[in-house]
Amino acid sequence: MPTVSLASMASVVDLVLNHPSQYAVRLEGAKHAIYAFGGVFLLQIFLDWVFEAREVKWLRRLETVLERAGAVKQLSVVLSDHAAGSGQRGR
């Protein structure tokens, strides 16, 4: 499993410009973490959209329930965090 690096921006730029093959190997090793971050980000945006109030309701019952759930602050963050698996840390 790849480890997360806390490299400085200067060292990353140096790696990119002067050692591109080494940078490619490190980036390839981190691709799953990058994909997961992007997926969770998109999920949060989608959930925020699902839970927002709308003037026109096409599926009134469903949209009313989702709108009420959206009143819970940061619900999209909690749900996407759980979907990403970090909701299972305590087990």
N, C-alpha and C positions, 0 to 999 in steps of 0.2 A: 504494500500500500504506500503510495507516495506521501511524503510529508509536506506540510505547508511551510513555505519559506517566508521569512520576514525580511527579505532582502531590501536594501534601499533602492530608491528609484534610480540613482546613479549607477549602482551595480547592475541593475537590470538593463539599463540602456547600454552599458558597456558590454554586457553579455550579448545583447542583440546585435550590436554593431561589430564587435570584434570576434565573437565566437558563436555564429548563428547555428551551427550544428548542435552545439551543447544546449543552446536555448531551445531548439526544436525538441530535443530529447526531454528537457524539463517540462516544456509546455505539453507535450504528448502525455507525460506522466500525470499531469494535473487536469487533463481534459474532463474526467468524470466530475471533479469538483466544480469546474467551470460550467459544465452542462447542468449540474444540480442547482447551482446558484441562479442561472438563467431561467430554469424551469420554475423555481420557487418564485422568482420575481414576476414572471408572467402570470403565475397562478394568483398572486396577490392582486395584480391589476385586474384580472378577470373577476375575482371575488368582490373587489370593491365595486366593480361595475354591476355585478349581479345584485348586490345588497343596496344599491342606491335607490332613492325614491324616484318614481316616474310619474309624469302627468298623465300619459296615455298608458293604460294597462291592457294588454292583449290577453293575458291569462290571469285574470283578476285575483282568483284565490291564491295561486302560487306566488304571484308578485307581491301580494299583500303580506303573506307569510315571510317572504324573503326581505321585504322592506322592514318589517318588525325586527327580524333578526339583525338587520343592518344597524339598528339603533345601538347595538352593543359595540362599544368602541374597540377598535383593533381586532374585530372578529376575523377579518381576512388574514391578519398576521398569525393569530392563534391557529386557525385552520390550516394555513399553508405550512406552518412550523410542524404541526402534527403530521401532515401529509408527507413532509420531507423525512419523517422518521425520528426527529429529535424529541417528539412527544413520548418516546419510549425509553428515555435515558434512565429514568428511575427504576426500571425493571431489571 
